[in-house]
Amino acid sequence: METILLSTEDSLVRAFDPPRGVTALVGGGGKTTLMLRLASELSQKGARVIVTTTTHIFPPDGIPTLNPASPEEARAALLREPLVCLGKPAEDGKLCSPDLPIGEMERLADYIFVEADGAKQLPLKAPAAHEPVIPPETRLVVAVAGLDGAGRPIRDAAFRPALYAALCEKTEEDAVCARDIARVLAHPEGQRKSVTEDMRFAVLLNKADDDARRRTALAVAAELERYAPERAVIAALGGERT
């Protein structure tokens, strides 16, 4: 496993090396921020990029958003703008999965980034039975965890805290430690759920905003070594909806 400590000036694309095609993001603590940063960086380099969801996301600011009725409509949108968001209007001002299948998107864009999990803006997450919704076309899965969850009780830091506590073999009142974060990130019923053998798997340890959190991130990365994800990227991407 490679551990990458990212500065604010470093390239996220270089850090994660996303393949052409579909990348899915799961977990909590910064999925949307990561998705939009990767998409923006690639589109600025001349790639055609789609961001979308298999769950629910808020429409991203400054990015054309549509639910195309046909591949031709989506192709025309990508000719006008190199980066578009595809989604169907849903409740609470959010978007849900668009009508256009992921397989059709692959024929139109160089890169497709899919938010495949929800965390209710909490830093950590354990998936329920119906989660995550990772498209079968996915080539890379990035599991995200917010380091601001460390040291807090599981009930306060994790979405679906009972499930998170069970994966850690703790109670919801217990505090989250580095070992817990690593365990859930790599667990086949945690963030590695539905990740098949032909999919690459990487981790983002986000919100490494100070020395204490960077030390926690390095401790999580050390624990992750035993589970052998492809890479663990340590960064401070800022706070957006997750």
N, C-alpha and C positions, 0 to 999 in steps of 0.2 A: 504493500500500500504506500502511495505517495502522499505526504502531508505538505500542503502549500499554504504558507502564511501570506495573505494578499494585502498589499497596501492600497490606498485609495486610488493611486495612479495606475495600478496594474490592470491588465486585460482579463475580464471574466471569461471571454471566449478562449483565450490561451490557457487559462486555468482549468476549464472544464472540457475543452476540446469537443464541443457538441458535434455529432455527426450530421450529415445531411439527412433530412427526414425528420422523424418525430422524437422529441425529447419530452418526457413527462416529469412533473414536479409534484412531490408528496411531502407530507409532514406539516410543520408549522414554523412560525418565526421568520417569514420573509420570502415565501414562494413567489408571490406576485412581483415583489421588487426584483428578485433574481430573474424571473421570466422576462420582465420588461427591459432590464439592463442588458441581458444577452441579446434579445431581439433588436434593441436599438443599436447595439454595437455592430451586429451583423448587417443590419440594413444600411448603416452608414458606410459599410465596406462594399456595398453594391448588391447584396443578396436580397432576394424576395422572401419575406418572412411573414408568417401567420402566427398570431397568438390566439388561443382559444381555451375552452374548458370542457371537461366532462362532468363537472359539478356546477358550481356557481361562482361567478366573479363579478366585481363591479366594473363597468366600462372604464377602460384606462383613459386618462386625460391625454388629449392631443393626438390620439390615434384613431383614424377612421374606423367606425364600427358598423357592421352590417350582418344580416342573416341572409346570405345569397340564396336565391331560388334555384340557381343553376351554376355549374362550373364556369360557364361563360361570364356570368355576372361577377364571380369572384376573380376571374382572370382580368377582367376590365378594371376592377378596383386595384389590383396589384400593378397594373400598368400605370395607373394614376399615382399611386403611392407604394413604395417598396415594403411598407410595414402596415398591416391591417389586423384588426381584431374581428373574429367571426364568433357570433353568439346570438341567441334568441332572447328577446326581452322576457324577463321573469319577474317574480314578486320582489318588492323592496328595492326596486331600481337596479337589480342585478341582471346578469346574463346567465343563461344556461346553455347547454350544448346546442350548437347550431344544427340546421337541417342538413347541411352539406357533410357527407361522411369524411372521416379522417383520410381514408384511402384516396378520395378525390382531391383533398388538399395536397397530398404528396405529389400529385401530378402537376400542381400549379405553382408551388412555392419551393424554395431551396431548403427552408427550415420551418418546422412547425413546433411551437412550444405549447404544451397542454398543461394547464393546472388541473391535476387529477385528484385533488384532495382538499378538504376544508378544515380549518382549525379555529374558526370563530375568533380570530385575531389573538390567539394564545400562542405562546412560544413552543409548546410541545404538543404532541398528538399521538393517540393510539387509535387505530382504525376499527370501526364497527364491522359487522359481517358484510355489509354492502360496499365497503370502502377498501382501498381506493379504486377508482375507475380508470385503470391504465389501458390505453388502446393496444390491441395486439400488434399494431405496426410499430410500437415504440422500440427505439434502438438504445436510448440512454434514459435511465431514471436517476433523478437527483433528489435525495432525501434531505430535507432542511430541518434544522433545530435551532431555536433561539437560545443563546447562552444566558439570557436574562431569566430563564426558567430554573437555572441551577441555584440550589440553596433554599428554594421556596417549597412550601408543602405541595405535594402532588395535586391536591384538590384545587389549588390556586393557579398552578403553572400549566396544567395539561387539559386539553380538550378530551372528553371521555376519560375522566380521572380514574374511575373504577377499573377500566380496561388497562390504563397505563400502570396503575399500581399492581395489577395482577401480573403484567409482564415483568415488572421489577421484583416481584415477590415481596411487596411491601404493602402498607396501608396507605390510604389517601392522606392521612395526617403526616406521614413521613416526608422528610425533605428530599428533594431530587439531588443526586450526586452525579459526578462525571460517569461513573460506571453505569448508572441507570440510563443516562442519555445515550451512551454507546449501545447498550443492550437493546433498547427499543428501536433505535435507528437500524440496527442490523438484524433484528428478530424477524423470522418468517411470518409472524403474526403482528409485527410492528410495521416499520416503514419499508421492510423488504417484502411485504406481502404482495403477492401477484407479480413479483419480478421474476421473469422466466430466465432460464440459463442463457438464452441468446441475447439478453438485454444487458448492456453495461450498467453498473451501479456505482454511483458516487455520492458523496455527502458534502453538504454545506453546513458549517458551524458558524452561524451568523450572530451579529451584535457583539463582536469582540471589540468593544469600545474602550476598554481600559486594561490595565495590567492584570487585574484579578480575573477578568473574563478571558483574557488570552491564556492565562495559566490554566483555567478550567478547560479551554478549548484544547490545549496541548494534552491535558489529562484524558479528555474524551478521545482524542486521536490515538493516544497510546493504548487505550482500551479497545479501540476499533481494530487495532492490528490483528487481533485474534480472529476477527470476522472477515478480514480481507476484502473490504470494498476496494474499488479501483483507486480512489483517491479521496482525501478529506481536505477540503478547502476551508481555511479559517479567514473570515472577513467581517467587516462592519459595513453593511450595505445601507444602513439607515432604516427608518420605519415607515412601511406602507401596509396596506391591508394584506392579510395573509390567507 
